Amino acid sequence: MPANPDFDDIVTTTLRNRSGKLADNATRSVAFLDRLRRKGKVKPAGGGRTIVQELEVSLNPNGGWYAGADTLNTNLHEPFSAAEYDWKQAAVPCVWTGIEKLKNQGDHATINLVSSRLKNSEKSLVDMVAQAVYSDGTGSSGKQLHGLGLFVVASPTTGLVGGIDRAANSFWQNQAQTVAMSTPVNMVTSNPPSFLVALNALAISCTRGTDKPDLFVADAVGYTRYMESLQPLQRIQSTEMAGYGFTALKYYGVGANADFILDNGYCPSKTVYALNTDYLYLRPHEDRDFKPFGGDRIPINQDATVRFIGFTGNMCASNLFLQGVLTSTN
């Protein structure tokens, strides 16, 4: 009989109790994902060869004004298409050795051991996803999650997204602006500063009717340039996002009341994203949404046990035309 026959049961129970919280905490770790979570844009997918995201690509051109008994246009119009996204997988192991089983005879010691290992594995998985949120999907030989580095780019007429060619489909091209971000804002010599002019131009280009950016995400340089341009004002704090733990200001423009967030982690240098999160999604598989999987694995030539915590899914977009990015010229 093993020295501690309940050890693996405790591991299983601990993992089961933590997995739901982990999925929630993972989305809270990044301002962009936190916004998707709170807007109901984290939508589990049940399976299939790919993740299919429906698109509305055009309005019906067959309508028109008429008088009396004029002939009406009955031509068929198909306004819908779809983008397809591959499944992406990530996993982090939680490992304990045979000697650790033997040393942890009491439940209390075992739980402490398991919890500490799990916390480290969870942090590692969350960090992988946080980094991938800004990726172009080419990391790890193309196995990495699709992120803003694919969806919202400085050259929006290049590449394929969801199987759709940007160059051939203008509706699938995001908005882009450039400005010199290395130069500090000087409100005396330039009012409004060039940074704010470019940011406003980007916000306007991302606006169609009531659709407008609701979230701006910036690295330290972009956030500093925005903060410098607004420091004479005193009504620009975002109390909502600050309440969720993020460093945030407000952007007032194009009829919007958007949050302007600092992401001093993996957001690309000298970059500001203008995002309409109504059209962006995190699509985890419902059975692998930051959950343990596969049961215990015992190598045939090692005295150890491995349990994996994993994520399977992808980021998806249904409208890129209303997304934008501001990058630096210096």
ABEGO torsion letter per residue (X at the ends): XBABAAAAAAAAAAAAAAAAAAAAAAAAABAAAAAAAAAGABBBBAEEABBBBBBBABBBAABEBBBEABBBBABBBBABBBBBBBBBBBBBBBBBBAAAAAABABAAAAAAAAAAAAAAAAAAAAAAAAAAAABAGABGGGABBBBAAAABBABAABEBBGGBBAAABAAABBBBBBBBAABBBBAAABOBBAAAAAAAAAAAAABBEABBBABBBBBAAAAAAAAAAAAABAAABBAAAAAAGBBBBBBBEGGBBBBBBBBABABBBGBBBBBBAAABBBBBBAABBGBBBGEBBBBAABBBBBBBBBBBEBBBBABAAABBBBBBAX
